[in-house]
Each structure stands twice: as C-alpha cells, then as structure tokens.
Amino acid sequence: MVSTVTGVSREEHRTEFTVWRRLALIVDMIVDPAAAAPLAGEGPAWLLPWALCGACIFWVSVGMTPFTQEALRASLPPGTEAAQAQKMLAAATSYQTIGAYLSPLFLLLKWVLESATVFVSCVLFDIRITFQKLLNLISHCALLLVIQDVMTYLVLRLRAEPIRSASDLVVTFGLDLLLRPKNPAAAVLHYFSPLNLWFLAACALAVASTGKTSRLRGAAAMAPLVVLQLIFTAGLAFLQPA
C-alpha cells in the first residue's frame, strides 16, 4: 500500500519511522484514512500527534487570554469598584494561564476517554481492534479539530468588533451559521461543523479499515461517542446564562 501524500510504501514506513514520515502519515489520515489507518495504528503513534496538537492548543489558549479578559470585563456588573474588577481579572488570568499549560494533558485525557468509548462500541459490534490502535487513530484524526480551534482564534484576531460577552468568543462554523436558535439548540447545531463531521467520518473509516469490517459498522461504532458528545454539549449550554 502506498501513502497518499508521499507515495511511500507501507514497508518503507515500517523500516524508517522518521519525524517527516510520521507527519506525512498524519496528513494521510486526513486525506485517505482508510488507506493510512493500518500504519497509524502501529506502536505508540499517538505521541507525535499529541506533541503537534498540544503545542497548537497551548498557543491558542495563550492567545485567547486577551479576548477572555475583554469578555469578563464587559460582563462585570455596573458599579464594580476598580480594585475589585482588577482582582477578578487577575484571578481569571491566572486560572487561564494554568489551564493553558495543562491543555496538552487535558487533550490527551479527552483522546483516552474517546478511545475508551469507541473501544466499548467495537467490543459490542465485534470489531477486532485494540484500545491502543483506537488511541492512535483518534489522535491522528484530531488534527482536524485543532485546525478548527486555530481558525476560531484567527477569526477573533481579525474581527474588528469589540468583545461584549462570552458569546462573542464563539465563532460559527456549524449549522448554526444558517439558523440562529437559542441555547442549547445553537450549541447542538454548532457541533455539526464541517471539520467535526470530517473528523467523525475519518475515524469511522479508520476503524473500519483497521478492524477489517464494513464502513457501516465503523460508523455505528462511532455513534455512541457522537451521542455522548451531543449530550455533554447540550448540558453545558443549559448551564450557561440566557
């Protein structure tokens, strides 16, 4: 089998695990996940995607700090004393800085939970695939979601409008671009963005290829993860003030 991007055979990949070939494999997983999945599932292949995605998430988290401060400052109650406001902003900045440094660990934990969910589905559907292979596949496909986070940050940087509330930090990429419902419907529609759907489709194709099963069963194995993510997204939206 030949790599989609680099034209490198599977045997060459196995004999020379250079950083370049691993990076090319990440691109292959996005372009042709069914063909690249058997290679991405070998060994601790999740390490390089984690390093790459973790660095991007850290950069985005640090870059979002001024926008979060602006949103918090705009949401302060009228008449808040300057000293109290400054104290609240300083505390929020400290928490966000800690969160930025911990974001790569949170990202890895998210991948582990997603892999565990899909692994249970694969067991139920009798798809023969290991947990480590699922972690490798999901970590490679997750670059799509990181690209969406980077796009959100860049849009906020280029946007000329001031930040008036936390809702202004949400950049519309999903079905909520066409419809303007209120929470939690807006949050559910926001979930169905092109890059998120691409991520789910790539994971389904990768699971089907690695588990040597049909694409329909691969998609069925991803369904519980989608349901849980939608429930979590809607639940967070319910907790947000109207």
Secondary structure as GFF3:
##gff-version 3
##sequence-region A 1 242
A	DSSP	alpha_helix	10	15	.	.	.	ID=ss1
A	DSSP	alpha_helix	19	31	.	.	.	ID=ss2
A	DSSP	alpha_helix	33	40	.	.	.	ID=ss3
A	DSSP	alpha_helix	47	63	.	.	.	ID=ss4
A	DSSP	alpha_helix	65	75	.	.	.	ID=ss5
A	DSSP	alpha_helix	82	124	.	.	.	ID=ss6
A	DSSP	alpha_helix	131	141	.	.	.	ID=ss7
A	DSSP	alpha_helix	143	158	.	.	.	ID=ss8
A	DSSP	three_ten_helix	166	169	.	.	.	ID=ss9
A	DSSP	three_ten_helix	175	177	.	.	.	ID=ss10
A	DSSP	alpha_helix	185	191	.	.	.	ID=ss11
A	DSSP	alpha_helix	194	210	.	.	.	ID=ss12
A	DSSP	alpha_helix	215	239	.	.	.	ID=ss13
###
